[in-house]
Each structure stands twice: as structure tokens, then as C-alpha cells.
Amino acid sequence: MATGLEDAAKVAALPQEGVHCYAANSKQISVRRIVTVILMAVFAVLAVLFFVNENRQVLIGCIAVAAFIVSLLVFIQTFLIAKYRVAVDYNEKKVILRYRFSLISIPFDSFDARDGEPDKAEELLENANNSGEKTFYLVLDNVFDEACFQTSTKDLASRDDFFQLKEETFAIADAYGARNSEDAIKPNQPPKKESVDKAETSEGDVDDIVKKAIEE
């Protein structure tokens, strides 16, 4: 839906078809898989022990089962973000963000991109590590809705991917002009991290997600 804020020449200069996908950091994926496999094994053993021993602890056994399921879901999620964490869909004119098991779609005509910044915990951790390589942050936002997402050079497969995504999303935001709306979030306002949880899950329930991950 047109908002009247578009710059026709800049919109025409954008790719008119194709989908550009940006996968998650492979190291991050590997660490999550290793950790979750270990946790699943531990929680599975604990569940069996608490359910079958003489002094059965049903409550603790149920907690162990729940922890196993959470670990399993995180493990499955690593396969989803390996395909892409962020995608720019020029066919459907939208930016797609993968957050946990949700797919958040932001139409180009309500999309904004801007430089982000670490929260206090991330900033302290970076200062402590002092690796010498600066982490850059990018906010991807729906200015007419609650959906707001932040990614960084640590989250994506490579720094080149991050800066290519930044270039693409800045060009889209500039062309469609949603950031110029009176309803737009001011550039210096930090993303509402809690608002991502309120976005609709477009992949359906967990059973559908598990089935899809297994089929792929």
C-alpha cells in the first residue's frame, strides 16, 4: 500500500525481483548445537532417573522434560537461521526477519533501517573482550507497528554480509520514505526489544515448525 512518501526514482533504482538471504553466524550456530545436544542428553537422563527410581520425583522429572523440549526447540531453530536470519524479498516488497520461531514481515513502505547500538551488557562484554574488532549494529524497524529487530556483525555469517544488508536496507528505507512519517520512531530512539515478542508468528505452531525442519 502506497503511503505517498516514496521517491519514485529511488524506488525504480532498486532491484525489482529476487530474494537476498543473510544467514546467521556459522560459529554461533555450531556452539548452540553443541550446547543444546549436551543439555538434551543431560535432561533426558535426569527425566528418566526421576521418573523410574524408587522415590519418584514427578515434579522434577516434568521440569527436566520441559527443559529437554526447550533445548530441542533451540536446536531445531539453528537449522532455520542457517538458511537465513534476515531476507530482503524484492518480489513481495518486504524485509523478513527470523526471530526465534517467528517470521516477522515488514513491507518496504513501512520499513526503516538505522544504525543501532549495544545495550549496556553487550557494551561491557565488548570492552572486557577488547578483541580490537568493533561490532556494528543495525536496527530494522516497522515504523507503523510494534515490530523492531536489531542485528549485528556478530549475528550474521560475515561482516561483508552485514554491510551488504545495511546498504540494501538503507537504500530501501530511503526510497520508500516511511522514516519521514510523523509516526516514525526517531533515529536516536533505541529498538523496543520486547516488542518483537508481540509480533505474529507466521510459521504456525511448534509442531509445524518441527515437521518443516525435519523435512528440510
Salt bridges, closest charged atoms under 4 A:
ASP112 OD2 - ARG114 NH1 3.82
ASP112 OD1 - ARG179 NE 2.84
ASP115 OD1 - LYS166 NZ 2.78
ASP119 OD2 - LYS193 NZ 3.09
GLU133 OE1 - ARG159 NH1 3.69
ASP141 OD2 - ARG114 NH1 3.44
GLU168 OE1 - HIS20 ND1 2.88
ASP174 OD2 - LYS10 NZ 2.83
ASP197 OD1 - ARG100 NH1 3.46
GLU203 OE2 - ARG98 NH1 2.70
GLU216 OE1 - LYS83 NZ 3.30
